[in-house]
Amino acid sequence: MVDDKQIAFSPAVEISYLAEKEQQALLETMQAEDCTPSLAQAQHMKKLSQDGKLNGDVILGIMTEEKPNQKEKLTIRKERIDKFFPQDFSEQQKEDLLVQLLETWYRRKQRERDHER
């Protein structure tokens, strides 16, 4: 799988320490969930395997955790919005103001929908 670029090398090294039965359970989970383990997940499984606590259910739980790099992010280019803020605004102030404006807009839309009913 490493050669076919289906799994990264570092997690594969950690997985190589799992018993064959555990590796098979991991492979089945990877196929069922269409995912591959991160290095942290592979290390976690290796540790649990060494402690005799790794089984199919545990593997499924680990593999279905949301990984930090999989969380969706919204990216807006600075040049698109900087002109709307005072020059001394920090990035946090910009984010706070954007969220505040969105909340106000959302409440207004909700009121408009309520009046239509």
N, C-alpha and C positions, 0 to 999 in steps of 0.2 A: 504493500500500500504506500510505503514511503517512496519507492521507485516510481510509482504511478502518480505521485503527488496527491494522493487521496488523504494523507495524514502527514502532519509535520514531523520532522525527525526527532525533536526533543521529547514530545509526548510519546512517540513510538518507543523510545529507549525505556521510558518509565513503564510502559505497558508490557515490555518484554519481561519484566520481573513478575508479572501475574502468572498464576497457574494456567495451564492450557484451558481448563474448564471456565475460568474467569475470563480469559481472552475470548473464548467462544461466546460467552454471555455478552461481553462488551461489543463484539462484532455484530451480534444480533440486534442489540440496542441501537448501535450506530446506524444499521440499515433501516430499522423500524422508525427511528426518529429523524433520519437523514441529517446526522450531525457527526462531528468528530470531537474528541476531547481536547481541551486546552491543556497546556503544560500543568497548570494548577490542578485541574481535574484528574489528570493522569497521576500526578504525585499523590493526590488524595487517595485514589484507588490503590496505588502501590502500598501506601501506609496501612490502609484498611486490610489489604490482602496479607501483609506481614503480621497484622494483629489477629488474623483469622476472622475478620468481620465483613468480608466482601462477598456479596452474592448478587444475583440478578436484580433483585428489587433495589438494593443499594446502588448498583450501577445505574439503573434507570433513574433513580433520584438524583444522582450526581450529574448524569448527562442531560437531564431536563432543566437543570438550574440555568438561569439567565446569566450569560457571561457579560462582564462589563463592556466588552467591545461589541456586543451584539445589541446593546440598548440603542434604540433609535435616537438620532440627534437631528435637530433642525439647525441648519447652518445658513446664516445670512451674511453676505459679504459686507464688510464694514463700510466700504465706499458707497453702498446703496443707502445706508441709514445715518452715517455720521453727520451729514448736513442738517439733520433734524435735531441735533443735540448741542447744548453748549459745549464749547471746547474743553472745559474743565471737568466734564462728566466722566466718571470712571466707567469701566465696562459693567460693573455691578449696578451702578445707577442707571445705565442704559437698559439693562435687562429688567430691572425693577419697574422702570417707567413703561416699558413695552408690555409687561405683564399687566400692570395697572390699566393701561389703555385697552388691552384686550378684554379684561374683565368688564370694564365699562361698556365696551361695544357689545359684549355677549349679553349683559343685563338688558341693554336697550333692545337687542334682537328678541330676547325672551318676552319683554313687555309688548313689543309689536305683535308677536305671535299670539299672546294672551288676548290682545284687543281684537284680533281677527276672529276669534272663536265666539 
